[in-house]
Amino acid sequence: QVQLAESGGGLVQAGDSLRLSCVASGRTFYRNAAWFRQAPGREREFVAGIGAGGLNSNYADSVKGRFTISRDNAKNTLYLQMNNMKPEDTAMYYCAAAAGMGVVQTTDSSYVFWGQGTQVTVSA
């Protein structure tokens, strides 16, 4: 099993920045990983994904150019740098890990390990 623990969420104003972290424990973290988010009344949506080795990434159109996903496998940590935040970014953010590697997937069903989430709120 892989256990994931997010941190770094909070309340910010539009235009501010936040960096989320997700620390993995248990089995190897050398596997695809991603960030998802879910706002009240909305479906959980893909935000950004990254390949096992950190060389490939994929972003939702809504965050492209503002968010950056990265990882430090030596620290078993996944990051999401969020810049120029908007009220639409308000959601519970979850980190997730896949069963292995390959093409970075964007569907939540492709990920088998999930954190508990960290709340991000962006005020206007």
JOQUIHU-V750792 format. One record per residue. N is the residue number from 1. PSI is psi in radians with two decimals (* if undefined). Layout:
BEGIN
{{N,PSI} {N,PSI}}
END
This chain:
BEGIN
{{1,2.72} {2,2.19} {3,2.39} {4,2.41} {5,1.99} {6,2.70} {7,2.89} {8,-0.11} {9,2.91} {10,-2.94} {11,2.18} {12,2.94} {13,2.73} {14,2.37} {15,-0.27} {16,3.10} {17,2.65} {18,2.64} {19,2.11} {20,2.55} {21,2.64} {22,2.01} {23,2.25} {24,2.54} {25,2.94} {26,-2.24} {27,3.00} {28,2.50} {29,0.14} {30,1.38} {31,2.77} {32,2.57} {33,2.85} {34,2.87} {35,2.34} {36,2.84} {37,2.71} {38,2.15} {39,2.71} {40,2.31} {41,0.09} {42,2.79} {43,2.66} {44,2.32} {45,2.59} {46,2.39} {47,-0.98} {48,2.57} {49,2.78} {50,2.51} {51,2.90} {52,-0.69} {53,0.00} {54,0.16} {55,-0.39} {56,2.48} {57,2.83} {58,2.40} {59,2.56} {60,2.56} {61,-0.58} {62,-0.33} {63,-0.12} {64,2.29} {65,-0.24} {66,-0.65} {67,2.60} {68,2.18} {69,2.46} {70,3.00} {71,2.71} {72,1.67} {73,-0.47} {74,-0.47} {75,0.06} {76,0.75} {77,2.39} {78,2.48} {79,2.70} {80,1.88} {81,2.13} {82,2.02} {83,2.77} {84,0.94} {85,2.62} {86,2.73} {87,-0.53} {88,-0.25} {89,-0.14} {90,2.15} {91,2.95} {92,2.21} {93,2.31} {94,2.42} {95,2.66} {96,2.65} {97,2.50} {98,3.07} {99,-0.44} {100,-2.31} {101,-2.97} {102,-2.70} {103,2.33} {104,2.11} {105,2.75} {106,-0.03} {107,2.47} {108,-0.43} {109,-0.24} {110,-0.12} {111,2.37} {112,-0.29} {113,2.32} {114,2.53} {115,3.12} {116,-0.29} {117,2.68} {118,2.33} {119,2.32} {120,2.17} {121,2.22} {122,2.08} {123,2.67} {124,*}}
END
